[in-house]
Amino acid sequence: MKNINIVIPIVVGIIIVIVGIFVLTNQESDIMEVEDALNKELRPDDENPEIKDKLDKIEKTNLENQYTNKPREWITSGPFQIDRSEYRLGEKIFVRVGELGSDEKGQIAFYRPLNDTHHKVFITISFDGAERNAFNQYFQPQLSKNNGYCTVDSFIGNWEVVFRGTNYPNLEFRITENIIPGDEDNYESVC
């Protein structure tokens, strides 16, 4: 009888465990499985011609807007140099001055075109070989309502660089109507 009292609770326990396992495995889960898309590359539907056309247009626009500066040419007059003969709107004009004599003093005057025959000073850069015999400087023509540069027409054309206080010949360069891609908003009329 002692053995029966021990065997019955063990058998009942085993039956409860088996029934519990059976119920848990056959029960529907409220948990949804979600695909891990974070680590997967998203790819457009290649079968959809509308999406393919849009992607082709974007790629074509990107190729058209690729821009690289023209190589530097270093146009020279005595110790004065500018880096190119032609610039787009939005490019910086780089000036390099080197090996000035201690007695050389004056101004570098940049004249912008008013029309085919007349120019007006845009900016001057002073130099004095006694203070420093070499330096670099750059500037970028930008629209300014306060200075009266309202449209890109204020900059487009042939510019002259005059070295006041010296006998060095003038330099010339051209600014074209082309604008560096992505910089178009900076060259919309401001007046």
C-alpha angles and dihedrals in degrees: 000000000000090000092052091053089055098041096050096059091045092051091046090050092050091048091050092050092049092048091047093051091047093051094047095049095048095046119104114244124234090207117100121210113231123200113240101238096162094084096040124089113247111229127188120241102267090196093065109086093195092060091043091053092050092049091049091051092050092050092048091050091050091051092049092050096051106122135186127175118252111256115271114263101183103217107206140206112172108304092344125095138174119197103232144019093219133036137184121225106273096034120117118238107227121207123194122191120186140168098011114180115245089244095051112105132156144086138294105223121197112204119199120206119261092178137326094299108026134063136186130206111263101175138348128208117200122219134187119180091201091063099038129351098202138032143146128225138168138192137185123214107234134176114262127176090199093055094042096249097133103154138022088258086079089070109027116103142040116335128197129215114206124190104213116204093026139078094231115130119254122258127220134205136167133231112205129209090249116109126209106258111262093023096083094108091060091061102051114118113280100189 
